[in-house]
C-alpha cells in the first residue's frame, strides 16, 4: 500500500505542483487507469491485489483537477496488447470501456 501511495499519488502530486509552479507552456498529461471508481468487482480485485493503486490514482486525478492555472488532460488506458496496430486509438467518456489498443499504437513498449 505504501508503494502505491508513494508512486501513484505523492510523486504525481509533486510533479503537478512543480509543473504549475514552473508555468511551463503545454499540457500536463496524467496517465491514470480505467477502474479508479472501483464500481466493478474486477476493479476492486485489481485494486486490492496491487496495494490500492487505483485508489491512489483517483486521489492524483482529484489533485490535478483542483490545480489552478495548469492545462491538463487525464488518459485512462484500457488493455494494451502486442498485436500490430490496425488503425487509431478508441476514445470514450470517462469510466467507459471502449476496447483494446495495440501497444505500438499508443507508445513504445
Buried (B, 14 or more C-beta within 10 A) or exposed (E): EEEBBEBBBBEBBEBBEEBBEEEEEEEBEBEBBBBBEBEEEEBEEBBEEBBBBBBBBBBBBEBBEEBEEBEBEBEBBBEBEEEEEEEEBEEEEEEEEEEEBBBBBBEEE
